[in-house]
């Protein structure tokens, strides 16, 4: 499969920006890599506490 990036440097810059933005996201989250027939894809999902606050 062809890469969406024009260079290794460009790929690294985009991936670093992605990580930086997620670190600043004010919601607890988890990351998972999902294998597909088209190749691996990343998924980010919010994590909510199950603690009853009543």
Residue pairs with C-beta under 8 A, 6 or more apart in sequence:
1 38
1 39
3 11
5 11
5 14
22 29
22 31
22 44
27 46
27 47
28 46
28 47
28 48
29 44
29 45
29 46
29 47
30 44
30 45
30 47
31 42
31 43
31 44
32 42
32 43
32 45
33 40
33 41
33 42
33 43
34 40
34 41
34 42
34 43
